[in-house]
Amino acid sequence: LAPEITLPEVFQGEVPKILFALGREFLGRNQFARNSMELLLAAVTSPDQVRGVLSDVANRQFALNIHE
């Protein structure tokens, strides 16, 4: 449609803008609060989940199902 526009030129011009916007969003107040809450939730629930997995391994009830 427009032979004067090449894909690499468009990527070189747009990718830095997109990455900068994503970085600004990631470091924003709302996302920081969300990430903090998810980290706290993971810190609270992880020990019980690890304990359950280790119990299953010790009782030989642990299995991984891999589907291709």
mmCIF file of the N, C-alpha and C atoms, coordinates in Angstrom:
data_MODEL
# 
_entry.id   MODEL 
# 
loop_
_atom_site.group_PDB 
_atom_site.id 
_atom_site.type_symbol 
_atom_site.label_atom_id 
_atom_site.label_alt_id 
_atom_site.label_comp_id 
_atom_site.label_asym_id 
_atom_site.label_entity_id 
_atom_site.label_seq_id 
_atom_site.pdbx_PDB_ins_code 
_atom_site.Cartn_x 
_atom_site.Cartn_y 
_atom_site.Cartn_z 
_atom_site.occupancy 
_atom_site.B_iso_or_equiv 
_atom_site.pdbx_formal_charge 
_atom_site.auth_seq_id 
_atom_site.auth_comp_id 
_atom_site.auth_asym_id 
_atom_site.auth_atom_id 
_atom_site.pdbx_PDB_model_num 
ATOM 1   N N  . LEU A 1 1  ? 0.811  -1.206  0.000  1.00 0.00 ? 1  LEU A N  1 
ATOM 2   C CA . LEU A 1 1  ? 0.000  0.000   0.000  1.00 0.00 ? 1  LEU A CA 1 
ATOM 3   C C  . LEU A 1 1  ? 0.853  1.268   0.000  1.00 0.00 ? 1  LEU A C  1 
ATOM 4   N N  . ALA A 1 2  ? 1.899  1.260   0.842  1.00 0.00 ? 2  ALA A N  1 
ATOM 5   C CA . ALA A 1 2  ? 2.781  2.428   0.920  1.00 0.00 ? 2  ALA A CA 1 
ATOM 6   C C  . ALA A 1 2  ? 4.222  1.945   0.863  1.00 0.00 ? 2  ALA A C  1 
ATOM 7   N N  . PRO A 1 3  ? 4.825  1.864   -0.322 1.00 0.00 ? 3  PRO A N  1 
ATOM 8   C CA . PRO A 1 3  ? 6.176  1.307   -0.443 1.00 0.00 ? 3  PRO A CA 1 
ATOM 9   C C  . PRO A 1 3  ? 7.244  2.136   0.259  1.00 0.00 ? 3  PRO A C  1 
ATOM 10  N N  . GLU A 1 4  ? 6.976  3.410   0.539  1.00 0.00 ? 4  GLU A N  1 
ATOM 11  C CA . GLU A 1 4  ? 7.971  4.234   1.214  1.00 0.00 ? 4  GLU A CA 1 
ATOM 12  C C  . GLU A 1 4  ? 8.068  3.932   2.717  1.00 0.00 ? 4  GLU A C  1 
ATOM 13  N N  . ILE A 1 5  ? 7.115  3.173   3.243  1.00 0.00 ? 5  ILE A N  1 
ATOM 14  C CA . ILE A 1 5  ? 7.125  2.796   4.662  1.00 0.00 ? 5  ILE A CA 1 
ATOM 15  C C  . ILE A 1 5  ? 7.569  1.342   4.762  1.00 0.00 ? 5  ILE A C  1 
ATOM 16  N N  . THR A 1 6  ? 8.639  1.107   5.515  1.00 0.00 ? 6  THR A N  1 
ATOM 17  C CA . THR A 1 6  ? 9.119  -0.264  5.700  1.00 0.00 ? 6  THR A CA 1 
ATOM 18  C C  . THR A 1 6  ? 8.850  -0.702  7.131  1.00 0.00 ? 6  THR A C  1 
ATOM 19  N N  . LEU A 1 7  ? 8.683  -1.984  7.296  1.00 0.00 ? 7  LEU A N  1 
ATOM 20  C CA . LEU A 1 7  ? 8.364  -2.542  8.604  1.00 0.00 ? 7  LEU A CA 1 
ATOM 21  C C  . LEU A 1 7  ? 9.443  -2.252  9.650  1.00 0.00 ? 7  LEU A C  1 
ATOM 22  N N  . PRO A 1 8  ? 10.734 -2.433  9.344  1.00 0.00 ? 8  PRO A N  1 
ATOM 23  C CA . PRO A 1 8  ? 11.757 -2.116  10.358 1.00 0.00 ? 8  PRO A CA 1 
ATOM 24  C C  . PRO A 1 8  ? 11.731 -0.656  10.802 1.00 0.00 ? 8  PRO A C  1 
ATOM 25  N N  . GLU A 1 9  ? 11.466 0.253   9.885  1.00 0.00 ? 9  GLU A N  1 
ATOM 26  C CA . GLU A 1 9  ? 11.393 1.669   10.258 1.00 0.00 ? 9  GLU A CA 1 
ATOM 27  C C  . GLU A 1 9  ? 10.238 1.927   11.208 1.00 0.00 ? 9  GLU A C  1 
ATOM 28  N N  . VAL A 1 10 ? 9.115  1.308   10.936 1.00 0.00 ? 10 VAL A N  1 
ATOM 29  C CA . VAL A 1 10 ? 7.952  1.479   11.805 1.00 0.00 ? 10 VAL A CA 1 
ATOM 30  C C  . VAL A 1 10 ? 8.245  0.902   13.183 1.00 0.00 ? 10 VAL A C  1 
ATOM 31  N N  . PHE A 1 11 ? 8.823  -0.292  13.238 1.00 0.00 ? 11 PHE A N  1 
ATOM 32  C CA . PHE A 1 11 ? 9.167  -0.896  14.528 1.00 0.00 ? 11 PHE A CA 1 
ATOM 33  C C  . PHE A 1 11 ? 10.157 -0.041  15.296 1.00 0.00 ? 11 PHE A C  1 
ATOM 34  N N  . GLN A 1 12 ? 11.183 0.443   14.624 1.00 0.00 ? 12 GLN A N  1 
ATOM 35  C CA . GLN A 1 12 ? 12.186 1.268   15.300 1.00 0.00 ? 12 GLN A CA 1 
ATOM 36  C C  . GLN A 1 12 ? 11.568 2.540   15.864 1.00 0.00 ? 12 GLN A C  1 
ATOM 37  N N  . GLY A 1 13 ? 10.568 3.053   15.215 1.00 0.00 ? 13 GLY A N  1 
ATOM 38  C CA . GLY A 1 13 ? 9.922  4.271   15.694 1.00 0.00 ? 13 GLY A CA 1 
ATOM 39  C C  . GLY A 1 13 ? 8.909  4.033   16.790 1.00 0.00 ? 13 GLY A C  1 
ATOM 40  N N  . GLU A 1 14 ? 8.215  2.901   16.746 1.00 0.00 ? 14 GLU A N  1 
ATOM 41  C CA . GLU A 1 14 ? 7.103  2.667   17.660 1.00 0.00 ? 14 GLU A CA 1 
ATOM 42  C C  . GLU A 1 14 ? 7.455  1.841   18.889 1.00 0.00 ? 14 GLU A C  1 
ATOM 43  N N  . VAL A 1 15 ? 8.357  0.883   18.760 1.00 0.00 ? 15 VAL A N  1 
ATOM 44  C CA . VAL A 1 15 ? 8.679  -0.001  19.888 1.00 0.00 ? 15 VAL A CA 1 
ATOM 45  C C  . VAL A 1 15 ? 9.204  0.772   21.095 1.00 0.00 ? 15 VAL A C  1 
ATOM 46  N N  . PRO A 1 16 ? 10.122 1.725   20.952 1.00 0.00 ? 16 PRO A N  1 
ATOM 47  C CA . PRO A 1 16 ? 10.558 2.471   22.141 1.00 0.00 ? 16 PRO A CA 1 
ATOM 48  C C  . PRO A 1 16 ? 9.415  3.204   22.841 1.00 0.00 ? 16 PRO A C  1 
ATOM 49  N N  . LYS A 1 17 ? 8.489  3.758   22.060 1.00 0.00 ? 17 LYS A N  1 
ATOM 50  C CA . LYS A 1 17 ? 7.338  4.442   22.660 1.00 0.00 ? 17 LYS A CA 1 
ATOM 51  C C  . LYS A 1 17 ? 6.480  3.465   23.454 1.00 0.00 ? 17 LYS A C  1 
ATOM 52  N N  . ILE A 1 18 ? 6.245  2.293   22.884 1.00 0.00 ? 18 ILE A N  1 
ATOM 53  C CA . ILE A 1 18 ? 5.427  1.278   23.550 1.00 0.00 ? 18 ILE A CA 1 
ATOM 54  C C  . ILE A 1 18 ? 6.107  0.798   24.819 1.00 0.00 ? 18 ILE A C  1 
ATOM 55  N N  . LEU A 1 19 ? 7.409  0.509   24.741 1.00 0.00 ? 19 LEU A N  1 
ATOM 56  C CA . LEU A 1 19 ? 8.134  0.035   25.923 1.00 0.00 ? 19 LEU A CA 1 
ATOM 57  C C  . LEU A 1 19 ? 8.172  1.095   27.013 1.00 0.00 ? 19 LEU A C  1 
ATOM 58  N N  . PHE A 1 20 ? 8.341  2.346   26.639 1.00 0.00 ? 20 PHE A N  1 
ATOM 59  C CA . PHE A 1 20 ? 8.347  3.424   27.621 1.00 0.00 ? 20 PHE A CA 1 
ATOM 60  C C  . PHE A 1 20 ? 6.984  3.536   28.297 1.00 0.00 ? 20 PHE A C  1 
ATOM 61  N N  . ALA A 1 21 ? 5.906  3.431   27.520 1.00 0.00 ? 21 ALA A N  1 
ATOM 62  C CA . ALA A 1 21 ? 4.557  3.503   28.088 1.00 0.00 ? 21 ALA A CA 1 
ATOM 63  C C  . ALA A 1 21 ? 4.303  2.326   29.025 1.00 0.00 ? 21 ALA A C  1 
ATOM 64  N N  . LEU A 1 22 ? 4.742  1.120   28.638 1.00 0.00 ? 22 LEU A N  1 
ATOM 65  C CA . LEU A 1 22 ? 4.570  -0.045  29.507 1.00 0.00 ? 22 LEU A CA 1 
ATOM 66  C C  . LEU A 1 22 ? 5.373  0.096   30.792 1.00 0.00 ? 22 LEU A C  1 
ATOM 67  N N  . GLY A 1 23 ? 6.594  0.607   30.690 1.00 0.00 ? 23 GLY A N  1 
ATOM 68  C CA . GLY A 1 23 ? 7.415  0.827   31.879 1.00 0.00 ? 23 GLY A CA 1 
ATOM 69  C C  . GLY A 1 23 ? 6.796  1.849   32.804 1.00 0.00 ? 23 GLY A C  1 
ATOM 70  N N  . ARG A 1 24 ? 6.271  2.924   32.241 1.00 0.00 ? 24 ARG A N  1 
ATOM 71  C CA . ARG A 1 24 ? 5.621  3.951   33.060 1.00 0.00 ? 24 ARG A CA 1 
ATOM 72  C C  . ARG A 1 24 ? 4.381  3.381   33.751 1.00 0.00 ? 24 ARG A C  1 
ATOM 73  N N  . GLU A 1 25 ? 3.627  2.555   33.033 1.00 0.00 ? 25 GLU A N  1 
ATOM 74  C CA . GLU A 1 25 ? 2.441  1.934   33.627 1.00 0.00 ? 25 GLU A CA 1 
ATOM 75  C C  . GLU A 1 25 ? 2.834  0.963   34.731 1.00 0.00 ? 25 GLU A C  1 
ATOM 76  N N  . PHE A 1 26 ? 3.887  0.174   34.502 1.00 0.00 ? 26 PHE A N  1 
ATOM 77  C CA . PHE A 1 26 ? 4.327  -0.808  35.488 1.00 0.00 ? 26 PHE A CA 1 
ATOM 78  C C  . PHE A 1 26 ? 4.804  -0.130  36.764 1.00 0.00 ? 26 PHE A C  1 
ATOM 79  N N  . LEU A 1 27 ? 5.438  1.022   36.629 1.00 0.00 ? 27 LEU A N  1 
ATOM 80  C CA . LEU A 1 27 ? 5.949  1.736   37.792 1.00 0.00 ? 27 LEU A CA 1 
ATOM 81  C C  . LEU A 1 27 ? 4.943  2.729   38.364 1.00 0.00 ? 27 LEU A C  1 
ATOM 82  N N  . GLY A 1 28 ? 3.747  2.747   37.824 1.00 0.00 ? 28 GLY A N  1 
ATOM 83  C CA . GLY A 1 28 ? 2.713  3.664   38.303 1.00 0.00 ? 28 GLY A CA 1 
ATOM 84  C C  . GLY A 1 28 ? 2.161  3.236   39.651 1.00 0.00 ? 28 GLY A C  1 
ATOM 85  N N  . ARG A 1 29 ? 1.443  4.148   40.280 1.00 0.00 ? 29 ARG A N  1 
ATOM 86  C CA . ARG A 1 29 ? 0.910  3.930   41.624 1.00 0.00 ? 29 ARG A CA 1 
ATOM 87  C C  . ARG A 1 29 ? -0.067 2.753   41.686 1.00 0.00 ? 29 ARG A C  1 
ATOM 88  N N  . ASN A 1 30 ? -1.003 2.684   40.748 1.00 0.00 ? 30 ASN A N  1 
ATOM 89  C CA . ASN A 1 30 ? -2.011 1.616   40.785 1.00 0.00 ? 30 ASN A CA 1 
ATOM 90  C C  . ASN A 1 30 ? -1.384 0.242   40.583 1.00 0.00 ? 30 ASN A C  1 
ATOM 91  N N  . GLN A 1 31 ? -0.483 0.137   39.619 1.00 0.00 ? 31 GLN A N  1 
ATOM 92  C CA . GLN A 1 31 ? 0.152  -1.151  39.356 1.00 0.00 ? 31 GLN A CA 1 
ATOM 93  C C  . GLN A 1 31 ? 1.060  -1.548  40.504 1.00 0.00 ? 31 GLN A C  1 
ATOM 94  N N  . PHE A 1 32 ? 1.733  -0.581  41.112 1.00 0.00 ? 32 PHE A N  1 
ATOM 95  C CA . PHE A 1 32 ? 2.584  -0.874  42.264 1.00 0.00 ? 32 PHE A CA 1 
ATOM 96  C C  . PHE A 1 32 ? 1.745  -1.424  43.412 1.00 0.00 ? 32 PHE A C  1 
ATOM 97  N N  . ALA A 1 33 ? 0.576  -0.826  43.650 1.00 0.00 ? 33 ALA A N  1 
ATOM 98  C CA . ALA A 1 33 ? -0.311 -1.310  44.709 1.00 0.00 ? 33 ALA A CA 1 
ATOM 99  C C  . ALA A 1 33 ? -0.795 -2.720  44.400 1.00 0.00 ? 33 ALA A C  1 
ATOM 100 N N  . ARG A 1 34 ? -1.152 -2.967  43.158 1.00 0.00 ? 34 ARG A N  1 
ATOM 101 C CA . ARG A 1 34 ? -1.622 -4.302  42.773 1.00 0.00 ? 34 ARG A CA 1 
ATOM 102 C C  . ARG A 1 34 ? -0.514 -5.338  42.939 1.00 0.00 ? 34 ARG A C  1 
ATOM 103 N N  . ASN A 1 35 ? 0.694  -5.019  42.461 1.00 0.00 ? 35 ASN A N  1 
ATOM 104 C CA . ASN A 1 35 ? 1.815  -5.950  42.597 1.00 0.00 ? 35 ASN A CA 1 
ATOM 105 C C  . ASN A 1 35 ? 2.143  -6.211  44.060 1.00 0.00 ? 35 ASN A C  1 
ATOM 106 N N  . SER A 1 36 ? 2.048  -5.191  44.895 1.00 0.00 ? 36 SER A N  1 
ATOM 107 C CA . SER A 1 36 ? 2.311  -5.359  46.325 1.00 0.00 ? 36 SER A CA 1 
ATOM 108 C C  . SER A 1 36 ? 1.294  -6.297  46.961 1.00 0.00 ? 36 SER A C  1 
ATOM 109 N N  . MET A 1 37 ? 0.030  -6.134  46.614 1.00 0.00 ? 37 MET A N  1 
ATOM 110 C CA . MET A 1 37 ? -1.005 -7.004  47.176 1.00 0.00 ? 37 MET A CA 1 
ATOM 111 C C  . MET A 1 37 ? -0.824 -8.444  46.702 1.00 0.00 ? 37 MET A C  1 
ATOM 112 N N  . GLU A 1 38 ? -0.471 -8.640  45.440 1.00 0.00 ? 38 GLU A N  1 
ATOM 113 C CA . GLU A 1 38 ? -0.238 -9.993  44.935 1.00 0.00 ? 38 GLU A CA 1 
ATOM 114 C C  . GLU A 1 38 ? 0.969  -10.631 45.612 1.00 0.00 ? 38 GLU A C  1 
ATOM 115 N N  . LEU A 1 39 ? 1.994  -9.838  45.884 1.00 0.00 ? 39 LEU A N  1 
ATOM 116 C CA . LEU A 1 39 ? 3.170  -10.347 46.583 1.00 0.00 ? 39 LEU A CA 1 
ATOM 117 C C  . LEU A 1 39 ? 2.817  -10.753 48.009 1.00 0.00 ? 39 LEU A C  1 
ATOM 118 N N  . LEU A 1 40 ? 2.021  -9.936  48.692 1.00 0.00 ? 40 LEU A N  1 
ATOM 119 C CA . LEU A 1 40 ? 1.594  -10.284 50.051 1.00 0.00 ? 40 LEU A CA 1 
ATOM 120 C C  . LEU A 1 40 ? 0.746  -11.554 50.051 1.00 0.00 ? 40 LEU A C  1 
ATOM 121 N N  . LEU A 1 41 ? -0.150 -11.677 49.088 1.00 0.00 ? 41 LEU A N  1 
ATOM 122 C CA . LEU A 1 41 ? -0.982 -12.876 48.988 1.00 0.00 ? 41 LEU A CA 1 
ATOM 123 C C  . LEU A 1 41 ? -0.128 -14.107 48.736 1.00 0.00 ? 41 LEU A C  1 
ATOM 124 N N  . ALA A 1 42 ? 0.849  -13.987 47.851 1.00 0.00 ? 42 ALA A N  1 
ATOM 125 C CA . ALA A 1 42 ? 1.741  -15.116 47.568 1.00 0.00 ? 42 ALA A CA 1 
ATOM 126 C C  . ALA A 1 42 ? 2.562  -15.479 48.798 1.00 0.00 ? 42 ALA A C  1 
ATOM 127 N N  . ALA A 1 43 ? 3.001  -14.478 49.552 1.00 0.00 ? 43 ALA A N  1 
ATOM 128 C CA . ALA A 1 43 ? 3.797  -14.742 50.756 1.00 0.00 ? 43 ALA A CA 1 
ATOM 129 C C  . ALA A 1 43 ? 2.977  -15.476 51.808 1.00 0.00 ? 43 ALA A C  1 
ATOM 130 N N  . VAL A 1 44 ? 1.683  -15.209 51.859 1.00 0.00 ? 44 VAL A N  1 
ATOM 131 C CA . VAL A 1 44 ? 0.819  -15.850 52.855 1.00 0.00 ? 44 VAL A CA 1 
ATOM 132 C C  . VAL A 1 44 ? 0.451  -17.270 52.432 1.00 0.00 ? 44 VAL A C  1 
ATOM 133 N N  . THR A 1 45 ? 0.152  -17.480 51.156 1.00 0.00 ? 45 THR A N  1 
ATOM 134 C CA . THR A 1 45 ? -0.345 -18.785 50.709 1.00 0.00 ? 45 THR A CA 1 
ATOM 135 C C  . THR A 1 45 ? 0.757  -19.763 50.308 1.00 0.00 ? 45 THR A C  1 
ATOM 136 N N  . SER A 1 46 ? 1.935  -19.276 49.977 1.00 0.00 ? 46 SER A N  1 
ATOM 137 C CA . SER A 1 46 ? 3.007  -20.151 49.489 1.00 0.00 ? 46 SER A CA 1 
ATOM 138 C C  . SER A 1 46 ? 3.443  -21.225 50.479 1.00 0.00 ? 46 SER A C  1 
ATOM 139 N N  . PRO A 1 47 ? 3.663  -20.905 51.754 1.00 0.00 ? 47 PRO A N  1 
ATOM 140 C CA . PRO A 1 47 ? 4.118  -21.960 52.668 1.00 0.00 ? 47 PRO A CA 1 
ATOM 141 C C  . PRO A 1 47 ? 3.152  -23.145 52.742 1.00 0.00 ? 47 PRO A C  1 
ATOM 142 N N  . ASP A 1 48 ? 1.850  -22.881 52.767 1.00 0.00 ? 48 ASP A N  1 
ATOM 143 C CA . ASP A 1 48 ? 0.878  -23.969 52.834 1.00 0.00 ? 48 ASP A CA 1 
ATOM 144 C C  . ASP A 1 48 ? 0.885  -24.786 51.544 1.00 0.00 ? 48 ASP A C  1 
ATOM 145 N N  . GLN A 1 49 ? 1.029  -24.125 50.410 1.00 0.00 ? 49 GLN A N  1 
ATOM 146 C CA . GLN A 1 49 ? 1.081  -24.847 49.141 1.00 0.00 ? 49 GLN A CA 1 
ATOM 147 C C  . GLN A 1 49 ? 2.335  -25.705 49.046 1.00 0.00 ? 49 GLN A C  1 
ATOM 148 N N  . VAL A 1 50 ? 3.467  -25.169 49.476 1.00 0.00 ? 50 VAL A N  1 
ATOM 149 C CA . VAL A 1 50 ? 4.716  -25.941 49.460 1.00 0.00 ? 50 VAL A CA 1 
ATOM 150 C C  . VAL A 1 50 ? 4.604  -27.129 50.398 1.00 0.00 ? 50 VAL A C  1 
ATOM 151 N N  . ARG A 1 51 ? 4.013  -26.925 51.557 1.00 0.00 ? 51 ARG A N  1 
ATOM 152 C CA . ARG A 1 51 ? 3.823  -28.014 52.518 1.00 0.00 ? 51 ARG A CA 1 
ATOM 153 C C  . ARG A 1 51 ? 2.962  -29.124 51.910 1.00 0.00 ? 51 ARG A C  1 
ATOM 154 N N  . GLY A 1 52 ? 1.904  -28.751 51.189 1.00 0.00 ? 52 GLY A N  1 
ATOM 155 C CA . GLY A 1 52 ? 1.047  -29.739 50.551 1.00 0.00 ? 52 GLY A CA 1 
ATOM 156 C C  . GLY A 1 52 ? 1.766  -30.521 49.468 1.00 0.00 ? 52 GLY A C  1 
ATOM 157 N N  . VAL A 1 53 ? 2.557  -29.834 48.653 1.00 0.00 ? 53 VAL A N  1 
ATOM 158 C CA . VAL A 1 53 ? 3.305  -30.511 47.588 1.00 0.00 ? 53 VAL A CA 1 
ATOM 159 C C  . VAL A 1 53 ? 4.337  -31.452 48.191 1.00 0.00 ? 53 VAL A C  1 
ATOM 160 N N  . LEU A 1 54 ? 5.059  -30.999 49.213 1.00 0.00 ? 54 LEU A N  1 
ATOM 161 C CA . LEU A 1 54 ? 6.060  -31.859 49.850 1.00 0.00 ? 54 LEU A CA 1 
ATOM 162 C C  . LEU A 1 54 ? 5.414  -33.070 50.518 1.00 0.00 ? 54 LEU A C  1 
ATOM 163 N N  . SER A 1 55 ? 4.230  -32.887 51.085 1.00 0.00 ? 55 SER A N  1 
ATOM 164 C CA . SER A 1 55 ? 3.509  -34.014 51.674 1.00 0.00 ? 55 SER A CA 1 
ATOM 165 C C  . SER A 1 55 ? 3.128  -35.027 50.602 1.00 0.00 ? 55 SER A C  1 
ATOM 166 N N  . ASP A 1 56 ? 2.653  -34.542 49.459 1.00 0.00 ? 56 ASP A N  1 
ATOM 167 C CA . ASP A 1 56 ? 2.308  -35.443 48.357 1.00 0.00 ? 56 ASP A CA 1 
ATOM 168 C C  . ASP A 1 56 ? 3.535  -36.183 47.843 1.00 0.00 ? 56 ASP A C  1 
ATOM 169 N N  . VAL A 1 57 ? 4.666  -35.494 47.744 1.00 0.00 ? 57 VAL A N  1 
ATOM 170 C CA . VAL A 1 57 ? 5.897  -36.138 47.288 1.00 0.00 ? 57 VAL A CA 1 
ATOM 171 C C  . VAL A 1 57 ? 6.317  -37.208 48.282 1.00 0.00 ? 57 VAL A C  1 
ATOM 172 N N  . ALA A 1 58 ? 6.235  -36.903 49.571 1.00 0.00 ? 58 ALA A N  1 
ATOM 173 C CA . ALA A 1 58 ? 6.638  -37.866 50.595 1.00 0.00 ? 58 ALA A CA 1 
ATOM 174 C C  . ALA A 1 58 ? 5.731  -39.092 50.588 1.00 0.00 ? 58 ALA A C  1 
ATOM 175 N N  . ASN A 1 59 ? 4.447  -38.901 50.276 1.00 0.00 ? 59 ASN A N  1 
ATOM 176 C CA . ASN A 1 59 ? 3.494  -40.019 50.250 1.00 0.00 ? 59 ASN A CA 1 
ATOM 177 C C  . ASN A 1 59 ? 3.395  -40.661 48.866 1.00 0.00 ? 59 ASN A C  1 
ATOM 178 N N  . ARG A 1 60 ? 4.263  -40.261 47.968 1.00 0.00 ? 60 ARG A N  1 
ATOM 179 C CA . ARG A 1 60 ? 4.296  -40.767 46.590 1.00 0.00 ? 60 ARG A CA 1 
ATOM 180 C C  . ARG A 1 60 ? 2.964  -40.589 45.872 1.00 0.00 ? 60 ARG A C  1 
ATOM 181 N N  . GLN A 1 61 ? 2.340  -39.461 46.108 1.00 0.00 ? 61 GLN A N  1 
ATOM 182 C CA . GLN A 1 61 ? 1.072  -39.141 45.448 1.00 0.00 ? 61 GLN A CA 1 
ATOM 183 C C  . GLN A 1 61 ? 1.219  -37.956 44.493 1.00 0.00 ? 61 GLN A C  1 
ATOM 184 N N  . PHE A 1 62 ? 2.436  -37.568 44.243 1.00 0.00 ? 62 PHE A N  1 
ATOM 185 C CA . PHE A 1 62 ? 2.696  -36.412 43.390 1.00 0.00 ? 62 PHE A CA 1 
ATOM 186 C C  . PHE A 1 62 ? 2.877  -36.877 41.953 1.00 0.00 ? 62 PHE A C  1 
ATOM 187 N N  . ALA A 1 63 ? 2.179  -36.242 41.036 1.00 0.00 ? 63 ALA A N  1 
ATOM 188 C CA . ALA A 1 63 ? 2.298  -36.604 39.621 1.00 0.00 ? 63 ALA A CA 1 
ATOM 189 C C  . ALA A 1 63 ? 2.204  -35.346 38.774 1.00 0.00 ? 63 ALA A C  1 
ATOM 190 N N  . LEU A 1 64 ? 2.934  -35.346 37.687 1.00 0.00 ? 64 LEU A N  1 
ATOM 191 C CA . LEU A 1 64 ? 2.856  -34.263 36.714 1.00 0.00 ? 64 LEU A CA 1 
ATOM 192 C C  . LEU A 1 64 ? 2.218  -34.804 35.450 1.00 0.00 ? 64 LEU A C  1 
ATOM 193 N N  . ASN A 1 65 ? 1.151  -34.183 35.035 1.00 0.00 ? 65 ASN A N  1 
ATOM 194 C CA . ASN A 1 65 ? 0.499  -34.559 33.783 1.00 0.00 ? 65 ASN A CA 1 
ATOM 195 C C  . ASN A 1 65 ? 0.933  -33.575 32.711 1.00 0.00 ? 65 ASN A C  1 
ATOM 196 N N  . ILE A 1 66 ? 1.572  -34.086 31.670 1.00 0.00 ? 66 ILE A N  1 
ATOM 197 C CA . ILE A 1 66 ? 2.053  -33.241 30.585 1.00 0.00 ? 66 ILE A CA 1 
ATOM 198 C C  . ILE A 1 66 ? 1.310  -33.635 29.317 1.00 0.00 ? 66 ILE A C  1 
ATOM 199 N N  . HIS A 1 67 ? 0.617  -32.658 28.751 1.00 0.00 ? 67 HIS A N  1 
ATOM 200 C CA . HIS A 1 67 ? -0.136 -32.896 27.517 1.00 0.00 ? 67 HIS A CA 1 
ATOM 201 C C  . HIS A 1 67 ? 0.556  -32.166 26.382 1.00 0.00 ? 67 HIS A C  1 
ATOM 202 N N  . GLU A 1 68 ? 0.673  -32.833 25.264 1.00 0.00 ? 68 GLU A N  1 
ATOM 203 C CA . GLU A 1 68 ? 1.297  -32.210 24.088 1.00 0.00 ? 68 GLU A CA 1 
ATOM 204 C C  . GLU A 1 68 ? 0.254  -31.796 23.094 1.00 0.00 ? 68 GLU A C  1 
# 
